[in-house]
């Protein structure tokens, strides 16, 4: 059984949040998408940024404000936002006491498209 225990997780501070990358999972699964659990510290915000891939956030706990281009909306546990490619975005934690935790899923990056082409051309896919 492949199991990632939270107590053993490698968390790095990236994009202005504590980020635990889940997939791709070295030696276990290398899908053409990626996912991570992220936590924005109380009173802080992720770094404003944009990238050449689609992304979605699912808020797991806390309350935040999503800034996407020139739009802004509050988000709470269970809310989901879709982030188009190359769209500048950031997520602010509205609490001064609790972290804002969310799941990030991204796909269709140039690297993912390259990997998909490799899998298809070699017949090494299972989807």
Helices and strands as residue ranges (DSSP letters): G 6-8, E 12-14, E 17-23, E 33-40, E 54-61, E 63-68, E 71-76, E 80-83, E 89-93, E 100-107, H 110-122
